Amino acid sequence: MADPTYTPPEVWTYDSESGGRFASINRPTAGAREEKDLPAGNNPFQLHSLATPNGVKATIMFEELLELGHTGAEYDAFTVNIGDGVQFTSGFVDINPNSKIPALIDKSGDTPFRVFESGAILVHLAEKFGEFLPSDPAGKAETLSWVFFQVGTGPFIGGGFGHFYAYAPEKYEYAINRYAMEAKRIFDVVDQQLAKTPYLAGDEYTIADMANWPWLAPFVAGMIYNEAKTFLSIDEYKNVGRWAREIAMRPAVQRGRSVNKAWGDEDSQLLIRTSAADFDGKKLDWTF
């Protein structure tokens, strides 16, 4: 429904919270709100994140690299509780001025440096370790195209459909219809591609799959935005379902989705990860 009483101002100003989930932390300004250092470990990589779809991209990548025997990919992962505003502390803003998870510090060389934004982290690690990103120009271009397809479409699924369907304080028909249509179009793009190839970029599992899977698989499993699976008729995308289920069975994926998970069964949560031993006794099975 539309609000017939609202006329957009000539100059918009922030004068009150808009309501809905996360309203208490949303502001139209950037920068640190609190002076606080980040925790640190001893591994070559320091990841500060949360097991949201964007955060899971990074932890799956690390676990896949370790699964292949890349001991240099050992990482410490610390949970950033975005509901509490940890992303606005000075320590976090230093490694991501955009105050979004995940953010990474690469300490593997002589001079530590930051990498922020989930797509950038995937590309950085793929190039550093020579895995999950083809070296031939055509294969690399195809893979990166699907990575940035996800970077571009993710906000329509999350901040668009997810917000207006699940989190907005009021349900507006226009906004829900607009973003539901776009979410279904995105699923159709992926479904048509997966009708031709087993993975998004071709015959091999790549960072293209790691980028897109955390956003699309929860819809297939019915584990995101309440009844969104039914609302969007996700079961009609059979190729996406096949792909999502196959990737969900990978041991590295099951480990990666538990890192920095701060909800659900306690046995499935791993708030801080410092070594493979931290997974002992954890409930990692996630099939659907």
N, C-alpha and C positions, 0 to 999 in steps of 0.2 A: 504494500500500500504506500501511497505517497503522502507526504505531509503538506497539506494545502496552505499551511500557515507560514511556511519557511520561504524566505526570499534570501538568496545568497548575498552577503555584504559585498561592497566594492573591494574592501581589504579585509581578509580573514584574520582574526586574532584569536589566540588561545586564552579563554577566560574561565573555562571550567572543564572537568572531566566529561568525556562523552558517554561514559557508562560501559558496561560489558566487561568481559574478562580482560585483564591486563590494563584496564583504564587507569589504575592508580600509578602505573609506572610510565605511561605514555606521555611524552611531552614533545613539543616541536623544536627542541634544542639538543645539541650534542655536548659531549664532554663529561668529565668525571663529576659525580655528585658527592663522592665520599673518598677520603684518602685511605687506601688500604692496599697492601701488597698482596700479590698472588702467592699461593703455596708453590713449592718447587720440589722436584725430585732429582734423581741422579742419572736418569736415562737420557739418551741423545735428543729425544723429542719430548716436549712438554705441551700437552694438549689440555685446553680449558674449554669445556663443552657441556652439553646436556643431550640425552638420547632422544632428541626430536629428529624428524627426518633429515634435517641438515647436519645435525651432529653425528648421526649414525653413519653418514657417508665417510667421515674421517676415520672412525673406529673400525669400520669394516675394512677400509684400505689398509690400516696398520695390521690388523689381524690376518688379512690375506697375504701381506708381505712376510709376516712372521711364519705363516703356514708354509711358505715357499723356502724358508730357511734363511731369510735375510735378518740375521741377528742385529745388524746395525739399525733395524727399524724398531728396536725396543723403545717403548714410550711410557711416560707417566700420564695418566688422565685424571683430571680433577673436575668434579661436578660444579657447574655454574648454575645456580638456581635463579632462573630469570624472573620468577615470580617475586623473589626477594630483592631484585635489583642489583645482584652481584655484578652484572655486566656493566654497571655504571660506576664501579669503583675505579680508582686511579690506576691500579695495577692492570685491570682488564682493558681499560681504554688505551693504555700504552701499547697493547698488542693488537687491539682492533678499535680504531677511532670511531667505527660505526656501531660499536656496542652490540654486536650480534655474535652468537655462537655458530660454529666453532672458531677458535683462534689457536694458533700454534706458534711455539718458539722452537726453531731448529738450532740445536746446540751441537750438531754433529761435526762442525768445523771449528776453525780458530775463532771466528767471530759469530756469535749468536745473532739470529735475525728472526723477524716475525713473518708469518704468513697468515693472512685472514681472508675469509670467505671460503665456503666449503669447496666450490669448484676449483679455486686456486690451490687449495691444499691437495686435492686429488691430482691435479696436473703436476704440482711440484714433486710430490712423492713418486708419481709414475716416472717422471723424467730422472729423478735422482737414483732410483733403483732399477730403472730399465724394465719395468713390468707393467702389464695391463694397458699399455699404450703402444700401438704398432709403430715400428720405425719407418715403414714405407710411407711415402707422402700421401697416397690415397687412403690407406688404412688409418693413418693418423688424423687426416682431415675428417674422415667419417666419424671417428670416435669423438674428436673434439666438437664436432657439430652437434652430436647428441648430448654431450656434456652441457654445452651452452644452450641447447634446446631446453634442458631442465632448469638451468639458471634463469632463463627467461620465462618459463611457464610456471615455476614453483609459486611465485607470488599470486597468480590467478587461483591456484588450488588452495593455498593457505590463507593469505590475507584477504583474498577475494571470496571464494566459495566458503572456505572454512569459517571465516569471520562472520559473514552474514547469515550462514546457515546455522552455526552452532554457538557463536559467542556474542553476537550483537544483542544489545538489550531489547531491541524491538525487531520484529520480522517484517522486512519490506519486500513485497513481491517482486518489484523490478530488480532489485539488487540480487536476490536469490536466483531469479530466472536468468539474469545476465551471466552470473558466474557459474551456475549449474550448466548452462549451455557451453561455456568455455571449458569447464572441467571435462565434460563428455567429449568435446572435440579433441582435447589433449589425449584422452584415453584412446580415441579412435585413431589418431595419428600413430600412437605407439602400437596399437593392435594391428594395424595394417602393415607396419614395418615387421613386426614379429611373425606375421604370416609368411614372410619371405625369408627370414633369417632366424636362427635359434636365439641369437643375442642381438642387442640393438645395433651394434656396429658391424655385425657379420657373424662369422662362425665362432669367434672367440669371445670369451668373457672379458670385459674391459672396464675402465673407469666410467664408460657411458652407462653401463648397467649399475655400477655402484652409485652413480649420481641419481638415477631415476628410480631405482628399486625402493629406497626408503620412503619415497613419496607415494608411489602407486600401490605397493604391496599391502599397506595397511587398509586400503579400501577393499582389496580383494579378500582380506581376512576379516573385514568388518570390525576393525579395531581403531577407527578414527572417525571423529565427528558423529558419534552416536549412530543413528540409522542411515548414514550417508550411503552405505553400500546399496541398500534397498532403494533409496530415493533416486540415486543416479543409475540404477539398473546395471551395476558393475558386472554382474554375471554374464552379460551379453558380450563382454570382451574376452573371448575364450583364449586368445593367444597371449594376452596380458596375464591371464590366470595361470596358464601353463608356465610361462616364464617366471612369474612371481613365486610359484610353489617350488620350482626347481632351484632357484637361487636361495630360497629360505632354508633348504636342506644343507647348504654348505656350512661346514663347521666354523669357518672364520666369520661367516655372516651371523651365525647364532651367537658367537662370542661377542662380536662387535655390537650387536643391538642391545646387549646387556650392560655395556660399559656406560657409566654416567646415567644409568636409568634410576630415577628417583620416585617411581610410582609402581603400583601393582604388588605382586607377591614379593616379599622381602628376599626370598631365595633366588629371585631372578634379577635382583639389583646389584650393581657393583659401582658404588659411588666414587671410589678411588681405585684406580688400576695402576699397579707398579710392576707387575710381572705376571707370567702365565699362571703362576701358583695361585693368584687371587681368584681364579675361576673354580678352584677346587670346591666341590660341594654346592656349586651354583646350579640352578635350574636353567638350562640353556635351550632346551627343545622348544622350537617355535615352528610348528608345521600347521598347515591349514588346507 
